[in-house]
Amino acid sequence: MAGRFLSYLQRNHRYNAAMRNNDTISPAQFDEVFIDDIPMLDVRAPIEFDKGAFPEAVNLPILNDHERHQIGIRYKAAGDEAARRLGLQLLGPEGIDARISAWHEYLKTKSEAVLYCFRGGDRSRVACDWLAKTGVVVPRVLGGYKALRKHLLDVYETLPQLILISGKTGCGKTSFLNHFTNAIDLEGIANHRGSAFGGHLSPQPSQVDFENAAAISFLKLRRKPEILLEDEGRLIGRISIPVSLQNRMKVAPLLVIEEPLDCRADRIFQEYIMLQWKQYDVYFKKHPDLYFRDYLLNALDAIKKRLGGVAHREIRRQMLDACQHHDLTDSLELHRRWIKTLLVDYYDPMYEYQIGKKSDRIKAKDSHVGLIEWYKNAQANR
């Protein structure tokens, strides 16, 4: 089979450039692809895929990293035709068969998939042509990954009205968002809860992957008159919120959740201590207590400069006492003490300073439950 493909490619080096219109996905169809979570067959090299991809994409490359590198060198030195010949030589019949087989296997369960390379050029045309010769037609994305990526970045330029949910640390902002279908959890997409202690055991996505996934979430809500977001800073962990989105958030109206200190401290305890410890206990087979202690101490050290030396030493002492108490009694309760200290001495004053600069944008204040009801009524009365 592959020998026939090699012969065909050598005779027709333009790789079937005049594909039928219904075998391609044009920019006018990009919204539909993303909103409907259409599977994507990404034939770029792994090194390209790792730099950024889409949530529904699977990487089954037509060229591996080494092959792509070698062909790129040949293209610069000797031109397009020489690069194509090298590509055929590097792949060979067995390599072509292996790629077609992998694509077939994927398409068995993803028959509605679309296919793309970086710019919608030779690599995706070749892949679609090889598949077509076996009786499988896969729509090719015009402009490839680059066009899809630009389409998503443009989403940030045409956002509907944004409403930000604010409040002191532990007031339940993410929980508030989860009550509404017109909300986007940016921290969930960034896989980080936003604070110094907000990291998870699993890594954050790449910056590009975050931007792509968040844009798709906005795209899916494009018909909503307004979108709810948590009031975030510029960074969520190491992820930077796109500048266009930052600019819109800086002028968006605010809804403020007001919860008492004990309630907030308990919510922090449940999420950052109880739940986090369970995850560490499952993930680390040996000495999970040591890894958990290091997670807490490293997070505290990350804000040492802003805390100041005296406050940092006191909270660190309380934290170590709580870890030791856990080792001896299997109880995590003593962690509540340093949580409350950290809220009172650090997070609350920082919040008061920040919200003071935004007071003119506040539209409503209430408890967690009260604000949920307020917003539901506001929606119903529109």
Secondary structure by P-SEA (a helix, b strand, c coil): caaaaaaaaaacccccccccccccccccaaaaaaaacccccccccaaaaaacccccccccccccaaaaaaaaaaaacccaaaaaaaaaaaacaaaaaaaaaaaaaaacccccbbbbcccccaaaaaaaaaaaaacbbbbbbcccaaaaaaaaaaccccccbbbbbbbcccccaaaaaaacccccccccccccccccccccccccccaaaaaaaaaaaaaaacccccccccccccccccccccaaaaaaaaabbbbbbbbcaaaaaaaaaaaccaaaaaaaaaacccaaaaaaaaaaaaaaaaacccccaaaaaaaaaaaaaaaaaaaaccccccaaaaaaaaaaccaaaaaaaaaaaccccccccccaaaaaaaaaaaaaac
